Amino acid sequence: MKSEFLLAFNQICSERNLSKEVVLEALQTALVSAYRRNINASSAQNVVAEVDTNTGAARIYVEKEVVEAVQDDRTEVSLEVAQKIVPGSKLADMVMIESTPEDFGRIAAQTAKQVILQRIREAERDALYTNFSEREGEIINGTVQSVSSQGVTLNLGRTEALLPKNQQVPGERYSVHQRLRAYVLEVRKTSRGPQIIVSRNHKNMLRRLLELEVPEIYNGTVEIKSIAREAGARSKIAVAARQAGVDPVGSCVGMKGVRIQSIVNELGGEKIDVIEWNPDSSIYIQKALSPARVLTVHPDDDPVEGRTALVIVPDDQLSLAIGREGQNARLAAKLTGWRIDIKSAIEAATEAVRRAQAPEMAERLTEDVQNSLPTVAAILQRHAEQSLPWNSEELLALRQVIDSIQKLLSADRDASRAAARAAAEAARAPQAAAPAERILDLQALLARIPPVAFETQLADLGLSARVFSHLEKAGLANVGHVMQRLVEGDEAMLSVEGIGPKALAEIKTQVEAKGMGFLPEVAPAQPEATAVAEQEAPAAEVPAPEPELTLPAPVVTPPAVEVAAPVEAVVPSVEVAAPAEAPSAAVEAAPAVPQEAVATTPVEPGLVPETLVEEEFDEDELGKGGKKKKKGRTLIFDERFGAVVAKRQRKPGRQREVWEEE
């Protein structure tokens, strides 16, 4: 007979739906905790429990140290006893000794009971989480346990599930003890066990219900391509057969609609449209708009604006194609993945006739379409005056004109897109070539770095200690390396850690002070013919025209004004323009002289141009005693620029002999 322990052990495993290994591990952990509590053993000591599953006998093994004289039998064992259990044991060895107590005591037994229950509960929670996490995305059955403002709680047997408000079907009413099917949306792991979130308005719930009710879908003979659902109102399903000779729509509907009707009842009367999927977008969109009859479909796949389809329907089918509050068109767009624009036949035909009358469009139309334009215009006129039903011949005539115009418009759009793509590629071509040109420029500059720069050490530049240390850390050992960074741009030098704008300016200044500039650029060799021609007929040296010194109009110059020292330079000639500012009203100005009549006096080589002093009087500002303030400005020749520049004197209180350019 089986022992009582084995019967109880198996009963726990079956009731809790746990494996024997999990329950046995919990029991061993409980025995170890009870032993530690009974003898007050240290948590650092190694204690192992073994349980015989057949008899239920438990043994405790404790790791003890081998000593000559035992002082604490909880952690020590004598050498003789250790050698009997483990032959060859020596002093200071650690051996496992059986230390099963005769009675654990009441407190230890209570501790073991609590540990067993806690471990079993944790194992049960983990098992529940593993079980339902594997069923995520499947259909589960439950019973309504409670209904609150936050949602509906379903009893799943060993655990509960929550049906939130946003996952409920609009219009459904739930009552306690009502049986429901729900779709497992998410399983979360919490300290109190798994939290299961279920849904009834998810579109995949309709997919799982079809797999349960339709065997062809479950075994893969019929494939569900797409689902569009508005829970509680209407759904559309696109199916395709993966095996020849199988009707996908008939398989889903079933004989007399038995299969689809059971799904409708489960979803509370939700209408379901089952259509056959087609690889042709026009036919697929046409079927997606069922039950409305479609005249023609013109898809337009734009890579920028997306996929758009223009659907033309007869006037009596327009409201049916759109649906209540646009529901049918909205579901068709979700099902196909296309944006659908629906137009009536009269509106589309009127626009097509208007476009066809344009000269540039009329030249591109075929003769049949041009001949049918008067007929179409008459049809539109007749239906505009009277509410008459459409016959098939009239619809065919309208369709012919609409299709012809839409094909031409589609060709124009494709041509414009192709031109735009070509323009974009042409614009990207220079950008792609720019990096290559920059590389060539950098290589040319790098080749112009003098060799002596690589022989000059970084310490010879005379940089500050801080800048020198940062450059040395960056691996720049000589001036040549620094110039290589400068060739790449300021950003390359600023990327060095610790180098900022001030340090960059210091580096540039010191490099220039050392006189280590770039080598001159080598000019390309000239053709031999040009060189021979230059040898045979050397060009005559044409002396540069000597600029003339243009004397300004006479100006009254007070004797108190100082004249700046002349510039010590030899220039061929200088031309000084007349002052632009008019003299003050207190000074009587000379009559204006035309520009052609201004006398010019050339300056002979070797002579220094005379410094011209011009006085300005400010009429608006008066000093003390009614005297007018005077400003001095001097026109002198500047060798750096090769031209006459105006210079003025600083205000009193600063350096009076220093002149600045104006």
Residue pairs with C-beta under 8 A, 6 or more apart in sequence:
3 54
3 55
3 56
4 56
5 55
5 56
6 53
6 54
6 56
9 20
9 23
9 24
9 27
9 53
9 56
12 18
12 23
12 120
13 19
13 20
13 23
16 23
16 120
16 123
16 124
17 124
17 127
17 158
18 120
18 123
18 124
18 127
20 53
22 123
22 127
23 120
23 123
24 51
24 53
25 119
26 115
26 116
26 119
26 120
26 123
27 49
27 51
27 116
28 48
28 49
28 50
28 51
29 49
29 115
29 119
30 111
30 112
30 113
30 115
30 116
30 119
31 49
31 51
31 58
31 60
31 112
32 47
32 48
32 49
32 60
33 111
33 112
33 115
34 104
34 108
34 109
34 111
34 112
34 115
35 41
35 47
35 49
35 60
35 62
35 99
35 101
35 104
35 108
36 43
36 47
37 107
37 108
37 111
38 101
38 104
38 105
38 107
38 108
39 74
39 101
41 47
41 62
41 74
42 75
45 62
45 63
45 74
45 75
46 62
46 63
46 96
47 60
47 61
47 62
47 63
48 60
48 61
48 62
48 96
49 58
49 59
49 60
49 61
50 58
50 59
50 61
51 57
51 58
52 58
58 100
59 98
59 100
60 98
60 99
60 100
60 101
61 96
61 97
61 98
61 99
62 74
62 96
62 97
62 98
62 99
63 94
63 95
63 96
63 97
64 74
64 75
64 76
64 77
64 82
64 94
64 95
64 96
64 97
65 75
65 76
65 77
65 92
65 93
65 94
66 76
66 77
66 78
66 79
66 82
66 89
66 90
66 91
66 92
66 93
66 94
66 95
67 76
67 77
67 78
67 79
67 91
67 92
68 78
68 79
68 91
69 78
70 76
70 77
70 78
77 95
77 97
79 89
79 90
79 91
81 97
82 89
82 93
82 95
82 97
83 89
85 95
85 97
86 93
86 95
86 96
89 95
104 112
124 158
125 192
125 193
125 194
128 158
128 159
128 193
128 194
129 187
129 189
129 193
129 194
132 159
132 184
132 187
132 194
132 196
133 187
133 194
135 184
136 184
136 185
136 186
136 187
137 183
137 184
137 204
137 208
138 183
138 184
138 208
139 181
139 182
139 183
139 184
139 205
139 208
139 209
139 212
140 156
140 161
140 181
140 182
140 184
140 198
141 179
141 180
141 181
142 154
142 155
142 156
142 161
142 179
142 180
142 182
142 198
143 154
143 155
143 177
143 178
143 179
143 180
144 152
144 153
144 154
144 155
144 174
144 175
144 176
144 177
144 178
144 179
144 180
145 153
145 154
145 155
145 160
145 176
146 152
146 153
146 176
147 153
147 174
147 175
147 176
149 165
150 164
150 165
151 162
151 163
151 164
151 165
151 167
151 168
152 162
152 163
152 168
152 174
153 160
153 161
153 162
153 163
154 160
154 161
154 162
154 163
154 180
154 182
154 198
156 196
159 193
159 194
159 196
160 196
161 182
161 184
161 196
161 197
161 198
162 195
162 196
162 197
162 198
163 180
163 182
163 198
163 199
163 200
164 197
167 185
167 197
167 198
167 199
167 200
167 201
167 202
168 174
168 200
168 201
169 200
169 201
169 231
169 232
169 267
169 268
169 270
170 201
170 231
170 232
170 233
171 232
171 268
172 200
172 232
172 268
174 180
180 200
181 200
181 205
181 209
181 266
182 198
182 199
182 200
182 205
183 198
183 199
183 200
183 202
183 204
183 205
183 208
184 196
184 197
184 198
185 197
185 198
185 199
185 202
186 196
186 197
187 194
187 195
187 196
187 197
188 194
188 195
188 196
188 197
189 195
199 205
200 231
201 229
201 231
201 232
203 227
203 228
203 229
203 235
204 227
206 227
206 229
206 235
206 237
206 263
206 267
206 272
207 224
207 227
209 263
209 266
209 267
210 217
210 224
210 237
210 252
210 263
211 217
211 218
212 218
213 259
213 260
213 262
213 263
214 222
214 251
214 252
214 254
214 259
216 222
216 246
216 248
216 251
216 252
217 223
217 224
217 239
217 251
217 252
220 242
221 241
221 242
221 243
221 246
221 251
222 239
222 240
222 241
222 242
222 246
222 248
222 251
222 252
223 239
223 240
223 241
223 242
223 248
224 237
224 238
224 239
225 238
225 239
225 240
225 277
226 237
226 238
226 277
226 335
226 336
226 337
227 235
227 236
227 237
227 238
227 335
228 235
228 236
228 331
228 332
228 334
228 335
229 235
229 236
229 331
230 327
230 330
230 331
231 267
231 270
232 267
232 268
232 270
233 270
233 271
233 327
234 270
234 271
234 272
234 273
234 327
234 328
234 331
235 270
235 271
235 272
235 273
235 331
236 272
236 273
236 275
236 288
236 331
236 332
236 334
236 335
237 252
237 272
237 273
237 274
237 275
238 275
238 276
238 277
238 284
238 288
238 335
239 248
239 249
239 251
239 252
239 274
239 275
239 276
239 277
240 248
240 276
240 277
241 247
241 248
241 251
248 276
248 277
249 274
249 275
249 276
252 259
252 260
252 274
253 259
253 260
253 274
254 260
254 261
260 272
260 274
263 272
264 270
264 271
264 272
273 290
273 291
273 331
275 287
275 288
275 290
275 335
276 287
277 284
278 284
278 287
281 297
281 299
281 307
281 309
281 336
281 338
282 297
282 298
282 299
282 309
283 297
284 336
285 294
285 297
285 299
285 309
285 311
285 332
285 336
285 338
285 340
286 294
286 297
286 311
288 331
288 332
288 335
288 336
289 311
289 313
289 321
289 328
289 329
289 332
289 340
289 342
291 320
292 313
292 317
292 320
292 321
292 328
293 313
293 314
293 317
294 311
294 312
294 313
294 317
294 321
295 312
295 313
295 314
295 345
295 395
295 398
295 399
295 402
296 311
296 312
296 399
296 402
296 403
297 309
297 310
297 311
297 312
298 309
298 310
298 311
298 312
298 403
298 406
298 410
299 307
299 308
299 309
299 310
299 338
300 307
300 308
300 309
300 310
300 410
300 413
301 307
302 308
302 413
302 417
303 417
306 339
307 337
307 338
307 339
308 338
308 339
308 340
308 341
309 336
309 338
309 339
309 340
309 341
310 341
310 343
310 348
310 406
311 321
311 340
311 341
311 342
311 343
312 343
312 344
312 345
312 348
312 399
312 402
313 321
313 342
313 343
313 344
313 345
314 344
314 345
314 390
314 395
315 344
315 345
315 346
315 383
315 390
316 389
316 390
318 342
318 344
320 328
321 328
321 329
321 342
322 328
322 329
322 342
323 329
323 330
323 331
329 340
329 342
332 340
333 339
333 340
345 390
345 395
345 398
345 402
346 380
346 383
346 384
348 398
348 402
349 376
349 379
349 380
349 398
349 401
349 402
350 380
352 376
352 401
352 402
352 404
352 405
352 406
353 373
353 376
353 377
353 380
353 401
355 361
355 405
355 409
356 362
356 365
356 369
356 370
356 373
356 401
356 404
356 405
357 373
361 405
361 408
362 370
364 408
365 404
365 408
366 404
368 400
369 400
369 401
369 404
372 397
372 400
372 401
373 401
375 397
376 397
376 398
376 401
379 394
379 397
379 398
382 388
383 390
442 487
442 488
444 521
445 487
445 518
446 484
446 487
448 518
448 519
448 520
448 521
449 480
449 483
449 484
449 487
449 518
449 519
450 516
450 517
450 518
450 519
451 480
452 516
453 478
453 479
453 480
453 483
453 516
454 478
454 479
454 480
454 481
455 478
455 480
456 478
456 479
456 480
456 514
456 516
457 477
457 478
457 479
458 468
458 471
458 472
458 476
458 477
458 478
458 479
458 481
458 482
459 468
460 479
460 514
461 468
461 479
461 482
461 507
461 510
461 511
461 514
462 510
462 513
463 471
463 506
463 507
463 510
464 506
466 498
466 503
467 498
467 499
467 503
467 506
467 507
469 498
470 496
470 497
470 498
470 499
470 503
471 482
471 496
471 499
471 507
473 497
473 498
474 496
474 497
475 481
476 482
476 485
476 496
479 511
479 514
479 516
482 493
482 507
482 511
483 511
483 516
483 518
485 492
485 493
485 496
486 492
486 493
486 507
486 508
486 511
490 504
493 499
493 504
493 507
494 500
494 501
494 504
499 507
544 572
546 572
546 573
546 602
547 572
547 573
547 574
547 575
548 573
548 575
548 600
548 601
548 602
549 573
549 574
549 575
549 576
549 600
549 601
549 602
549 603
549 609
550 575
550 576
550 577
550 578
550 598
550 600
551 576
551 598
551 599
551 600
551 601
552 576
552 577
552 578
552 579
552 612
552 614
553 578
553 589
553 590
553 592
553 593
554 590
555 579
555 583
555 587
555 589
555 590
555 614
555 615
556 583
556 587
556 588
557 613
557 615
558 615
558 630
561 613
561 615
561 630
561 632
562 613
562 632
563 611
563 613
563 634
564 611
564 613
564 634
564 636
564 647
564 659
565 611
566 608
566 609
566 610
566 611
566 636
567 608
567 609
567 611
567 636
567 637
567 638
567 639
568 608
569 608
569 637
569 639
570 605
570 606
570 607
570 608
571 603
571 605
571 608
571 609
571 637
571 639
572 603
572 605
573 602
573 603
573 604
574 603
574 609
574 637
574 644
575 600
575 644
576 609
576 612
576 635
576 644
577 644
578 598
579 614
579 635
581 614
581 616
582 589
583 589
583 617
584 616
584 617
584 619
584 628
585 619
586 617
586 628
587 617
603 609
609 636
609 637
609 644
611 634
611 635
611 636
612 634
612 635
612 636
613 632
613 633
613 634
613 635
614 632
614 633
614 634
614 635
615 630
615 631
615 632
615 633
616 630
616 631
616 632
616 633
617 628
617 629
617 630
617 631
618 628
618 629
618 631
619 628
621 628
621 629
622 628
622 629
623 629
631 648
632 648
632 649
633 646
633 647
633 648
633 662
634 646
634 647
634 648
634 649
634 659
635 644
635 645
635 646
635 647
636 644
636 645
636 647
637 643
637 644
637 645
638 644
638 645
645 661
645 662
646 661
646 662
647 659
647 660
647 661
647 662
648 659
648 660
648 662
649 656
649 658
649 659
650 656
650 658
650 660
